[in-house]
Amino acid sequence: MDLVRLTRRLLGHPLSRDQRDALRALALVKREPASVITRTLVAWRHGLGERDVRRMQGTLNKAPDPATHKPRPRVKLIYR
């Protein structure tokens, strides 16, 4: 499964059996959208809960206040 290989590369270590089963359930059984799977992978990568990942996502999608906004530096994603 390509998604398992991508996840292993993203996390930097092999998936546990529970993680592999949860990933398969999300992708194949429940057919969740990519956004849900991405949130799950971010939570696993950083050891966060669902609430924290949603809060991070909310701050990224928030429209900036033009009067006080400083441009956010670009983020480079590095996969090892």
MODELLER restraints for C-alpha pairs under 7 A, 6 or more apart:
rsr = mdl.restraints
at = mdl.atoms
rsr.add(forms.Gaussian(group=physical.xy_distance, feature=features.Distance(at['CA:8:A'], at['CA:14:A']), mean=5.22, stdev=0.5))
rsr.add(forms.Gaussian(group=physical.xy_distance, feature=features.Distance(at['CA:8:A'], at['CA:15:A']), mean=6.14, stdev=0.5))
rsr.add(forms.Gaussian(group=physical.xy_distance, feature=features.Distance(at['CA:9:A'], at['CA:79:A']), mean=6.79, stdev=0.5))
rsr.add(forms.Gaussian(group=physical.xy_distance, feature=features.Distance(at['CA:9:A'], at['CA:80:A']), mean=6.34, stdev=0.5))
rsr.add(forms.Gaussian(group=physical.xy_distance, feature=features.Distance(at['CA:10:A'], at['CA:79:A']), mean=5.82, stdev=0.5))
rsr.add(forms.Gaussian(group=physical.xy_distance, feature=features.Distance(at['CA:10:A'], at['CA:80:A']), mean=6.89, stdev=0.5))
rsr.add(forms.Gaussian(group=physical.xy_distance, feature=features.Distance(at['CA:11:A'], at['CA:45:A']), mean=5.32, stdev=0.5))
rsr.add(forms.Gaussian(group=physical.xy_distance, feature=features.Distance(at['CA:12:A'], at['CA:80:A']), mean=6.49, stdev=0.5))
rsr.add(forms.Gaussian(group=physical.xy_distance, feature=features.Distance(at['CA:26:A'], at['CA:32:A']), mean=5.53, stdev=0.5))
rsr.add(forms.Gaussian(group=physical.xy_distance, feature=features.Distance(at['CA:26:A'], at['CA:37:A']), mean=6.81, stdev=0.5))
rsr.add(forms.Gaussian(group=physical.xy_distance, feature=features.Distance(at['CA:39:A'], at['CA:53:A']), mean=6.47, stdev=0.5))
rsr.add(forms.Gaussian(group=physical.xy_distance, feature=features.Distance(at['CA:43:A'], at['CA:49:A']), mean=5.94, stdev=0.5))
rsr.add(forms.Gaussian(group=physical.xy_distance, feature=features.Distance(at['CA:43:A'], at['CA:50:A']), mean=6.80, stdev=0.5))
rsr.add(forms.Gaussian(group=physical.xy_distance, feature=features.Distance(at['CA:43:A'], at['CA:53:A']), mean=6.31, stdev=0.5))
